[in-house]
Amino acid sequence: MSGPAVSPAVAEDEVALASPFLKCLVRLIRAQDSYGAWEGKADAELLAAFIITKEQRRAIPIIGDPDPDVLWRLDMFYTAVGLAIEERCGLMASPMMELSHEGFGRVLFTVGRLVALSKT
């Protein structure tokens, strides 16, 4: 007897969630859960807030301050990038994020003698 059939989309999700970066991001999100509200949620549910559709992107106002939840997700994302760099090369990676009230900004990573900049 064979087990239940797994759809290709579910298999792709499992493969994607197995990546070291996404595992690191999920660990960071779960570490922020001090009251256990996300304890029963699957990893894919936690990461769903990081993925937006074209319709959701169009609904975001152009003028106005960035939402605190969006700022938190940005901080978690770039912290996970820094941790992934640390795991990969063994050197401490420190991200510094500067974001204006309009949503424009930059992220600077320093790792040993390497400096990486991401700006919008």
Residue frames relative to the residue before (quaternion, step in Angstrom):
aa qw qx qy qz dx dy dz
M 1.0000 0.0000 0.0000 0.0000 0.00 0.00 0.00
S 0.2848 -0.7546 0.5665 0.1690 3.50 -0.96 0.83
G 0.5760 -0.5995 0.4398 0.3398 3.55 -1.28 0.50
P 0.7060 -0.4341 0.3217 0.4579 3.56 -1.27 0.00
A 0.5207 -0.6450 0.4662 0.3090 3.53 -1.08 0.78
V 0.2299 -0.7612 0.5953 0.1151 3.54 -1.00 0.91
S 0.4175 -0.7134 0.4998 0.2589 3.56 -0.75 1.02
P 0.6166 -0.5695 0.3878 0.3808 3.61 -1.12 0.56
A 0.6226 0.5475 -0.3513 0.4350 3.62 1.05 -0.69
V 0.6519 0.4994 -0.3124 0.4776 3.59 0.99 -0.81
A 0.6414 0.5167 -0.3237 0.4656 3.58 0.99 -0.81
E 0.6423 0.5149 -0.3228 0.4670 3.60 1.00 -0.79
D 0.6367 0.5275 -0.3255 0.4587 3.58 1.00 -0.83
E 0.6623 0.5065 -0.3106 0.4564 3.57 0.92 -0.87
V 0.6406 0.5089 -0.3220 0.4764 3.58 1.02 -0.77
A 0.6651 0.4993 -0.3050 0.4639 3.59 0.93 -0.88
L 0.6817 0.4879 -0.2905 0.4613 3.59 0.95 -0.84
A 0.6135 0.5556 -0.3481 0.4402 3.58 1.22 -0.29
S 0.4865 0.6656 -0.4481 0.3457 3.61 1.21 -0.12
P 0.5930 -0.6107 0.3888 0.3526 3.60 -1.01 0.75
F 0.6376 0.5369 -0.3403 0.4352 3.60 0.99 -0.74
L 0.6979 0.4596 -0.2863 0.4688 3.59 0.84 -0.92
K 0.5953 0.5415 -0.3646 0.4684 3.59 1.09 -0.60
C 0.6474 0.5150 -0.3032 0.4730 3.57 1.00 -0.85
L 0.6545 0.5107 -0.3091 0.4639 3.59 0.94 -0.86
V 0.6501 0.5010 -0.3135 0.4775 3.59 0.97 -0.82
R 0.6271 0.5294 -0.3392 0.4597 3.61 0.99 -0.76
L 0.6562 0.5098 -0.3065 0.4642 3.58 0.96 -0.85
I 0.6551 0.5034 -0.3165 0.4662 3.58 0.92 -0.87
R 0.6762 0.4831 -0.2985 0.4693 3.58 0.90 -0.89
A 0.6185 0.5408 -0.3501 0.4499 3.62 1.08 -0.58
Q 0.6582 0.5061 -0.3060 0.4658 3.61 1.15 -0.54
D 0.5893 0.5909 -0.3524 0.4236 3.59 1.27 -0.27
S 0.0695 -0.8547 0.5142 0.0166 3.58 0.27 1.25
Y 0.7332 0.4083 -0.2387 0.4886 3.62 1.15 -0.43
G 0.5136 -0.6795 0.3999 0.3385 3.61 1.23 0.02
A 0.3257 0.7751 -0.4873 0.2361 3.60 1.18 0.42
W 0.7474 0.3739 -0.2066 0.5088 3.59 1.09 -0.66
E 0.3428 0.7910 -0.4616 0.2091 3.57 1.28 0.09
G 0.7516 0.4013 -0.2172 0.4763 3.59 0.92 -0.88
K 0.5495 0.6338 -0.3952 0.3743 3.59 1.23 -0.16
A 0.4782 -0.6440 0.5186 0.2961 3.52 -1.17 0.66
D 0.6616 -0.5129 0.3690 0.4037 3.56 -1.24 0.42
A 0.6428 0.5323 -0.3262 0.4440 3.59 0.98 -0.83
E 0.6336 0.5232 -0.3336 0.4621 3.60 1.04 -0.69
L 0.6514 0.5146 -0.3178 0.4581 3.58 1.00 -0.78
L 0.7199 0.4454 -0.2454 0.4723 3.56 1.02 -0.80
A 0.4754 0.6991 -0.4311 0.3153 3.60 1.23 -0.26
A 0.6263 0.5516 -0.3440 0.4303 3.61 1.07 -0.62
F 0.6404 0.5350 -0.3215 0.4476 3.60 1.21 -0.40
I 0.7023 0.4084 -0.2439 0.5296 3.59 1.26 -0.28
I 0.0222 -0.8007 0.5985 -0.0097 3.57 -0.75 1.04
T 0.4432 -0.6781 0.5238 0.2634 3.53 -1.18 0.65
K 0.6854 -0.4589 0.3527 0.4419 3.56 -1.29 0.11
E 0.6407 0.5253 -0.3264 0.4550 3.58 1.02 -0.78
Q 0.6532 0.5019 -0.3125 0.4731 3.58 0.98 -0.82
R 0.6387 0.5238 -0.3265 0.4593 3.57 1.02 -0.76
R 0.6499 0.5095 -0.3178 0.4658 3.59 1.00 -0.78
A 0.6571 0.5277 -0.3065 0.4425 3.60 1.10 -0.65
I 0.5577 0.5954 -0.3991 0.4185 3.60 1.22 -0.31
P 0.4155 -0.7213 0.4865 0.2654 3.61 -0.71 0.99
I 0.4597 -0.6846 0.4984 0.2675 3.55 -1.03 0.84
I 0.7475 0.3116 -0.1728 0.5606 3.54 1.02 -0.86
G 0.6127 0.5340 -0.4127 0.4113 3.56 -0.88 0.93
D 0.6098 -0.5652 0.4169 0.3672 3.51 -1.26 0.42
P 0.5423 -0.6066 0.4587 0.3572 3.60 -1.09 0.62
D 0.5536 -0.6145 0.4639 0.3175 3.53 -1.13 0.77
P 0.5398 -0.6349 0.4330 0.3435 3.66 -0.92 0.76
D 0.6165 0.5390 -0.3510 0.4541 3.60 1.10 -0.62
V 0.6334 0.5167 -0.3242 0.4762 3.58 1.05 -0.75
L 0.6453 0.5131 -0.3184 0.4679 3.58 0.97 -0.83
W 0.6347 0.5225 -0.3243 0.4679 3.58 1.03 -0.78
R 0.6627 0.4974 -0.3082 0.4674 3.59 0.95 -0.88
L 0.6220 0.5280 -0.3397 0.4679 3.60 1.03 -0.72
D 0.6530 0.5128 -0.3069 0.4652 3.55 0.94 -0.91
M 0.6571 0.4999 -0.3079 0.4728 3.61 0.94 -0.87
F 0.6415 0.5370 -0.3265 0.4399 3.59 0.95 -0.87
Y 0.7385 0.4142 -0.2468 0.4714 3.58 0.73 -1.02
T 0.5788 0.5381 -0.3824 0.4788 3.60 1.16 -0.41
A 0.6446 0.5071 -0.3142 0.4782 3.58 1.03 -0.77
V 0.6022 0.5378 -0.3549 0.4714 3.60 1.07 -0.68
G 0.6632 0.5061 -0.2994 0.4630 3.58 0.93 -0.91
L 0.6679 0.4890 -0.3047 0.4712 3.59 0.96 -0.82
A 0.6270 0.5246 -0.3391 0.4655 3.59 1.05 -0.70
I 0.6260 0.5156 -0.3317 0.4819 3.59 1.05 -0.74
E 0.6449 0.5242 -0.3186 0.4559 3.59 0.96 -0.86
E 0.6681 0.4962 -0.3047 0.4632 3.59 0.91 -0.90
R 0.6872 0.5101 -0.2830 0.4329 3.56 1.00 -0.84
C 0.8271 0.2391 -0.1069 0.4972 3.59 0.80 -0.98
G 0.4801 -0.7051 0.4223 0.3067 3.61 1.21 -0.18
L 0.6213 0.5041 -0.3492 0.4878 3.59 1.27 0.12
M 0.5400 -0.6316 0.4483 0.3292 3.55 -1.12 0.65
A 0.1345 -0.7823 0.6065 0.0455 3.56 -0.80 1.08
S 0.0680 -0.8144 0.5760 0.0157 3.56 -0.66 1.07
P 0.2111 -0.7853 0.5697 0.1188 3.58 -0.59 1.14
M 0.0897 -0.7531 0.6491 0.0582 3.55 -1.14 0.74
M 0.0875 -0.8201 0.5654 0.0030 3.56 -0.61 1.15
E 0.0395 -0.7648 0.6430 -0.0046 3.55 -0.95 0.97
L 0.0329 0.8079 -0.5821 0.0855 3.55 -0.63 1.16
S 0.3670 -0.7309 0.5294 0.2256 3.58 -0.82 0.97
H 0.6543 -0.5143 0.3753 0.4080 3.55 -1.27 0.21
E 0.6344 0.5199 -0.3253 0.4705 3.59 1.26 -0.26
G 0.5905 -0.6023 0.3575 0.4010 3.58 1.25 -0.18
F 0.5708 0.5601 -0.3968 0.4505 3.59 1.25 0.04
G 0.2413 0.7886 -0.5433 0.1571 3.55 -1.04 0.61
R 0.3344 -0.7179 0.5719 0.2140 3.50 -1.33 -0.36
V 0.2032 -0.7282 0.6395 0.1397 3.49 -1.33 0.45
L 0.1224 -0.7881 0.6029 0.0224 3.52 -0.88 1.02
F 0.1214 -0.7748 0.6183 0.0527 3.57 -0.87 1.01
T 0.0706 -0.7590 0.6445 0.0606 3.55 -1.01 0.80
V 0.0437 0.7745 -0.6239 0.0944 3.52 -0.80 1.13
G 0.8009 -0.1280 0.0585 0.5820 3.57 -0.22 1.21
R 0.7867 -0.2345 0.2039 0.5333 3.58 -0.58 -1.17
L 0.5628 0.5974 -0.3797 0.4268 3.58 1.30 -0.01
V 0.0492 -0.7564 0.6519 0.0232 3.55 -1.04 0.87
A 0.0516 -0.7961 0.6030 -0.0083 3.58 -0.74 1.10
L 0.1415 -0.8004 0.5814 0.0352 3.56 -0.94 0.95
S 0.0373 -0.7551 0.6543 0.0143 3.54 -1.05 0.87
K 0.0687 0.8220 -0.5613 0.0682 3.59 -0.60 1.06
T 0.2006 -0.7605 0.6063 0.1174 3.52 -1.27 0.54
